């Protein structure tokens, strides 16, 4: 996969557009059950506002960052750290 992101014509690796429970735990310093509850709440908020709500323990990182006042670059760094 690393070679693919460095191939000619590839601008950058695809960005992840969602947070997982592990990301939420790291960003908020909460336990797993609270992280899942937060993800459910974000997805419900998104659906009520005619936005895309993820399934399977994922939520929009943009809505998450906005709701909790966390800069998106901080969210992206945690997502990237947890991917490894």
C-alpha positions in Angstrom: 0.0 0.0 0.0 2.9 2.4 0.7 4.2 2.1 -2.8 0.8 2.9 -4.2 0.7 6.2 -2.4 4.1 7.1 -3.9 3.3 6.0 -7.4 3.6 8.6 -10.2 0.4 10.6 -10.6 -0.9 9.9 -7.1 -1.4 13.2 -5.3 -1.9 11.8 -1.8 -3.3 8.9 0.1 -7.1 8.8 0.5 -8.4 10.7 3.5 -10.4 9.0 6.2 -13.7 10.9 6.7 -14.8 9.2 9.9 -13.8 8.6 13.5 -13.9 5.2 15.2 -14.6 4.5 18.9 -10.8 4.2 19.5 -10.3 7.7 17.9 -13.1 9.1 20.1 -11.6 7.5 23.2 -8.2 9.1 22.4 -9.7 12.5 21.6 -12.1 12.7 24.5 -10.3 10.6 27.1 -13.4 8.5 27.6 -14.2 4.8 27.9 -15.4 2.6 25.0 -19.1 2.6 26.0 -19.1 6.4 26.0 -17.3 6.5 22.7 -20.0 4.3 21.1 -22.7 6.5 22.6 -21.0 9.6 21.2 -20.8 8.0 17.8 -24.5 7.1 17.9 -25.4 10.7 18.9 -23.4 12.2 16.1 -25.0 9.8 13.5 -28.4 10.6 14.8 -27.7 14.4 14.6 -26.4 13.9 11.0 -29.5 12.0 10.0 -31.8 14.6 11.6 -30.1 17.3 9.6 -30.3 15.4 6.3 -26.6 14.5 6.3 -24.9 11.2 5.9 -24.8 9.0 9.0 -22.4 6.1 9.1 -23.1 2.6 10.2 -21.0 0.1 12.1 -19.3 2.3 14.8 -18.2 5.2 12.6 -19.2 8.8 12.6 -18.3 11.9 10.5 -15.0 13.4 11.7 -16.2 16.8 10.5 -19.4 16.8 12.6 -17.4 15.3 15.6 -14.8 18.0 15.4 -17.4 20.7 15.1 -19.5 19.4 18.0 -16.5 19.1 20.4 -14.5 22.2 19.2 -11.5 20.1 18.2 -9.4 21.3 15.3 -9.7 19.0 12.3 -5.9 18.6 12.1 -5.8 17.2 15.6 -8.6 14.8 14.7 -6.7 13.8 11.5 -3.5 13.2 13.5 -5.3 10.8 16.0 -7.0 9.0 13.1 -3.6 8.5 11.4 -1.9 7.4 14.6 -4.6 4.8 15.2 -4.5 3.4 11.6 -1.0 2.0 12.3 
